[in-house]
Amino acid sequence: MLCTVNRDHAELVLSHRVLLRREAPQYEHHKERAVLMTSAMQFGSLVFPTGTQVPGTSAATLQLSDGSPQTVSAQLTVDGYLFIFWDVNLHIYPTQYSGGIADLQQVVDFTAPSEESFYATSWYLAEGGDGGSGVTAWAFSLNDNKAVPNSPLASVSPAGAQEGPNTVSTTTSDQAVIITAPRVLTGYGLFSQWLQISGNGTVNGQTLTVPAGGASLAVAFYAIPQPDPCADLRAELANINCSDFPNFADCERVVRGIEAQLRQCEQQYGETP
């Protein structure tokens, strides 16, 4: 790993592929003692959809000052792999273009979150293999930073075009294929967006439309919101003390009520079945 650091405006280079710039640390002062507040960034470059490390790149966990401005940059191509998107703290940054040409460096500026562990991953696809027809689609968990086995196809029209949980034919009829992603993917949260990696499909909300005879490689992204919308209910449930109630029956009634609200919340946001 090649690493250079400047104290005033830290610059860390992981291998010769990916660049991270970090601002000087910020401190909180409390009771006359300076306390560095940090978040942990899990930083690397992975091959889609397997999640293996891109050859010739490095991974690291870096401590960043809360709220500090950050910049990450990745090469467009690395040893036969083509950049397709950044996943940075539950946000997707697709390939950037200038004048219709993909930028040789794919750069993302962001602000470090407060006291959190998060991913900053540049994802790559093996070059070649384009051509032909049909749709291949994956579901991707932003919270887990990985492609998941769940099908991203809630419905396909015409229905006979669907070939498998992740594949659709565009040659079964002369009609365009309309694919709708699930609103909720159990365990992985709510639908966030489609990203078409290559092809001639069009995206509109949860739907991906590919013309007859067309082709598309696409990813449907899912996320459980952060901060977790169900966290307050969990905390309320954890802090119940039955000695504060006139009798056990009253305590049990309150517990069951909060548990029901929590189940409803978790189902609503795709955290549990």
C-alpha positions as CSV (number, residue, x, y, z in Angstrom):
1,M,0.0,0.0,0.0
2,L,1.3,3.4,-1.0
3,C,0.5,6.0,1.6
4,T,1.3,9.7,1.8
5,V,0.0,12.1,4.5
6,N,-0.1,15.9,4.8
7,R,-1.0,17.1,8.3
8,D,-2.9,20.2,7.2
9,H,-4.8,18.6,4.4
10,A,-4.4,14.9,4.8
11,E,-4.1,12.9,1.5
12,L,-4.1,9.1,1.7
13,V,-3.5,7.0,-1.4
14,L,-4.5,3.4,-1.4
15,S,-2.4,1.5,-4.0
16,H,-2.2,3.6,-7.1
17,R,-5.9,3.2,-7.9
18,V,-8.0,5.1,-5.4
19,L,-7.5,8.4,-3.7
20,L,-9.0,9.7,-0.5
21,R,-8.6,13.3,0.6
22,R,-9.3,14.2,4.2
23,E,-9.5,17.6,5.9
24,A,-7.6,18.3,9.1
25,P,-9.2,16.8,12.2
26,Q,-11.9,18.8,14.0
27,Y,-12.2,18.7,17.8
28,E,-15.0,19.2,20.3
29,H,-14.0,20.9,23.5
30,H,-15.7,19.7,26.7
31,K,-14.5,20.4,30.3
32,E,-11.2,21.9,28.9
33,R,-10.3,18.6,27.2
34,A,-10.2,18.3,23.4
35,V,-12.0,15.1,22.2
36,L,-11.7,14.0,18.6
37,M,-15.1,12.8,17.4
38,T,-14.7,10.3,14.5
39,S,-16.6,8.0,12.2
40,A,-15.2,4.9,10.6
41,M,-15.1,4.6,6.8
42,Q,-14.7,1.1,5.3
43,F,-13.0,1.9,2.1
44,G,-12.3,-0.3,-0.9
45,S,-13.0,-1.4,-4.5
46,L,-15.1,-4.5,-5.2
47,V,-16.2,-6.6,-8.2
48,F,-19.9,-6.6,-9.0
49,P,-21.9,-8.7,-8.2
50,T,-19.6,-11.1,-6.3
51,G,-18.1,-8.6,-3.9
52,T,-14.5,-9.8,-4.3
53,Q,-11.8,-7.3,-4.2
54,V,-10.7,-5.7,-7.5
55,P,-7.2,-7.1,-8.3
56,G,-4.4,-4.6,-7.5
57,T,-6.5,-2.5,-5.1
58,S,-6.4,-2.2,-1.3
59,A,-9.0,-1.9,1.5
60,A,-8.8,0.0,4.7
61,T,-10.9,1.2,7.6
62,L,-10.2,4.9,8.2
63,Q,-11.2,7.2,11.1
64,L,-12.7,10.5,9.8
65,S,-13.6,13.6,11.8
66,D,-17.3,14.0,12.2
67,G,-18.7,16.5,9.7
68,S,-15.5,16.9,7.9
69,P,-15.5,17.3,4.0
70,Q,-14.1,14.3,2.2
71,T,-13.2,13.4,-1.4
72,V,-12.9,9.9,-2.8
73,S,-11.7,9.1,-6.3
74,A,-11.5,5.9,-8.3
75,Q,-10.0,5.1,-11.7
76,L,-12.5,4.4,-14.6
77,T,-10.8,1.2,-15.5
78,V,-8.5,-1.1,-13.4
79,D,-6.9,-4.2,-15.0
80,G,-9.9,-5.3,-17.1
81,Y,-12.6,-4.0,-14.8
82,L,-14.8,-1.0,-15.5
83,F,-16.2,1.4,-12.8
84,I,-20.0,1.3,-12.5
85,F,-20.8,3.2,-9.3
86,W,-19.7,4.4,-5.9
87,D,-21.7,3.4,-2.8
88,V,-20.9,6.1,-0.1
89,N,-22.8,6.1,3.1
90,L,-26.1,4.7,1.6
91,H,-25.8,7.0,-1.5
92,I,-25.2,5.8,-5.0
93,Y,-23.0,7.8,-7.4
94,P,-23.1,6.4,-10.9
95,T,-20.5,6.9,-13.6
96,Q,-19.8,10.6,-14.2
97,Y,-19.4,12.0,-17.8
98,S,-18.0,15.1,-19.3
99,G,-19.0,15.9,-22.9
100,G,-20.5,12.5,-23.3
101,I,-17.2,10.7,-22.3
102,A,-16.8,8.9,-19.0
103,D,-14.4,10.7,-16.6
104,L,-11.1,8.9,-16.1
105,Q,-11.3,9.6,-12.4
106,Q,-14.7,9.1,-10.7
107,V,-14.8,11.6,-7.9
108,V,-17.3,11.9,-5.0
109,D,-17.3,14.8,-2.5
110,F,-19.2,14.2,0.7
111,T,-19.4,15.0,4.4
112,A,-18.4,12.4,7.0
113,P,-21.3,11.4,9.2
114,S,-21.3,11.7,12.9
115,E,-19.9,8.7,14.9
116,E,-21.0,6.1,12.4
117,S,-19.4,3.2,10.6
118,F,-20.1,3.5,6.9
119,Y,-19.0,2.2,3.5
120,A,-17.2,4.0,0.7
121,T,-16.9,1.4,-2.1
122,S,-16.1,1.8,-5.7
123,W,-17.8,-1.0,-7.6
124,Y,-16.5,-2.5,-10.9
125,L,-17.7,-4.9,-13.5
126,A,-15.5,-7.1,-15.7
127,E,-15.2,-5.5,-19.1
128,G,-16.6,-7.2,-22.2
129,G,-19.6,-9.4,-22.6
130,D,-21.9,-6.6,-23.8
131,G,-24.2,-7.3,-26.8
132,G,-27.2,-9.6,-27.4
133,S,-30.6,-9.0,-25.9
134,G,-32.5,-9.5,-22.7
135,V,-32.4,-8.1,-19.2
136,T,-30.3,-9.2,-16.2
137,A,-31.1,-7.4,-13.0
138,W,-29.8,-7.6,-9.4
139,A,-31.0,-6.4,-6.0
140,F,-28.4,-4.5,-3.9
141,S,-28.5,-3.7,-0.2
142,L,-27.1,-0.3,0.6
143,N,-26.9,-1.0,4.3
144,D,-24.9,-4.2,3.7
145,N,-23.0,-2.9,0.7
146,K,-23.6,-6.0,-1.4
147,A,-25.7,-7.7,-4.1
148,V,-28.4,-9.9,-2.4
149,P,-30.0,-13.1,-3.7
150,N,-33.5,-11.7,-3.6
151,S,-35.2,-11.1,-7.0
152,P,-35.6,-7.4,-8.0
153,L,-38.6,-8.4,-10.2
154,A,-41.9,-7.9,-8.5
155,S,-43.8,-8.0,-11.8
156,V,-42.9,-8.3,-15.5
157,S,-45.1,-7.4,-18.4
158,P,-45.7,-9.4,-20.6
159,A,-45.6,-12.1,-17.9
160,G,-44.2,-14.7,-20.2
161,A,-41.0,-12.7,-20.8
162,Q,-39.6,-13.5,-17.3
163,E,-37.1,-16.4,-17.6
164,G,-35.8,-16.5,-14.0
165,P,-35.6,-14.5,-10.8
166,N,-33.0,-12.2,-12.3
167,T,-33.5,-12.5,-16.1
168,V,-36.1,-11.4,-18.6
169,S,-36.3,-12.0,-22.4
170,T,-37.0,-9.1,-24.7
171,T,-37.7,-11.3,-27.8
172,T,-40.9,-13.2,-26.7
173,S,-43.1,-10.6,-28.3
174,D,-43.0,-7.3,-30.2
175,Q,-43.9,-5.4,-27.0
176,A,-41.6,-3.5,-24.7
177,V,-40.8,-5.3,-21.4
178,I,-41.9,-3.4,-18.3
179,I,-40.2,-4.5,-15.1
180,T,-41.4,-3.3,-11.7
181,A,-39.2,-3.6,-8.6
182,P,-40.6,-4.5,-5.2
183,R,-41.4,-1.6,-3.0
184,V,-40.0,-3.4,0.0
185,L,-37.3,-6.1,0.1
186,T,-37.7,-8.0,3.4
187,G,-34.6,-7.6,5.5
188,Y,-33.1,-5.0,3.1
189,G,-35.5,-2.1,3.3
190,L,-37.3,0.1,0.9
191,F,-36.7,0.6,-2.8
192,S,-34.3,3.4,-3.5
193,Q,-33.6,3.5,-7.2
194,W,-32.8,1.7,-10.4
195,L,-29.4,2.1,-12.0
196,Q,-28.9,0.9,-15.5
197,I,-25.3,-0.2,-15.9
198,S,-25.6,-0.7,-19.7
199,G,-28.3,-1.1,-22.3
200,N,-31.2,0.8,-23.9
201,G,-33.8,0.6,-21.2
202,T,-35.4,3.6,-19.5
203,V,-36.1,4.1,-15.8
204,N,-39.2,5.7,-14.2
205,G,-39.4,5.3,-10.5
206,Q,-39.8,1.6,-9.7
207,T,-40.2,0.6,-13.3
208,L,-37.5,-0.4,-15.9
209,T,-38.8,-0.5,-19.5
210,V,-36.7,-2.2,-22.2
211,P,-37.8,-2.2,-25.9
212,A,-38.5,-5.4,-27.8
213,G,-35.2,-6.9,-28.8
214,G,-33.4,-4.5,-26.4
215,A,-30.9,-5.2,-23.6
216,S,-30.3,-4.0,-20.1
217,L,-28.0,-4.7,-17.2
218,A,-29.5,-3.0,-14.1
219,V,-29.4,-2.8,-10.4
220,A,-32.3,-2.1,-8.0
221,F,-31.1,-0.6,-4.7
222,Y,-32.7,-1.0,-1.3
223,A,-32.0,0.6,2.0
224,I,-33.3,0.7,5.6
225,P,-33.4,4.4,6.4
226,Q,-30.7,5.9,8.7
227,P,-31.3,6.9,11.4
228,D,-33.4,3.8,11.9
229,P,-37.1,5.0,12.1
230,C,-37.9,2.1,14.6
231,A,-35.0,2.9,17.0
232,D,-37.2,5.0,19.4
233,L,-39.7,2.1,19.8
234,R,-36.9,-0.3,20.5
235,A,-35.4,2.0,23.1
236,E,-38.9,2.5,24.7
237,L,-39.4,-1.2,24.9
238,A,-35.9,-1.8,26.4
239,N,-36.5,0.8,29.1
240,I,-39.8,-0.4,30.4
241,N,-39.6,-1.3,34.1
242,C,-42.6,-3.3,35.4
243,S,-42.1,-2.0,38.9
244,D,-43.3,1.4,37.6
245,F,-46.8,-0.1,37.0
246,P,-49.6,-0.8,39.5
247,N,-49.6,-4.5,38.5
248,F,-48.0,-6.9,36.1
249,A,-51.0,-7.0,33.8
250,D,-50.8,-3.3,33.1
251,C,-47.1,-3.6,32.3
252,E,-47.7,-6.6,30.0
253,R,-50.5,-4.7,28.2
254,V,-48.1,-1.7,27.5
255,V,-45.3,-4.1,26.4
256,R,-47.5,-5.9,24.0
257,G,-48.7,-2.6,22.6
258,I,-45.2,-1.3,21.9
259,E,-44.2,-4.7,20.5
260,A,-47.1,-4.5,18.0
261,Q,-46.0,-0.9,17.0
262,L,-42.4,-2.1,16.6
263,R,-43.5,-5.1,14.4
264,Q,-45.5,-2.7,12.2
265,C,-42.7,-0.3,11.9
266,E,-40.1,-3.0,11.0
267,Q,-42.5,-4.4,8.4
268,Q,-43.2,-1.0,6.9
269,Y,-39.5,-0.3,6.4
270,G,-38.5,-3.7,5.2
271,E,-36.5,-4.7,8.3
272,T,-38.4,-7.9,9.0
273,P,-41.0,-10.1,7.3
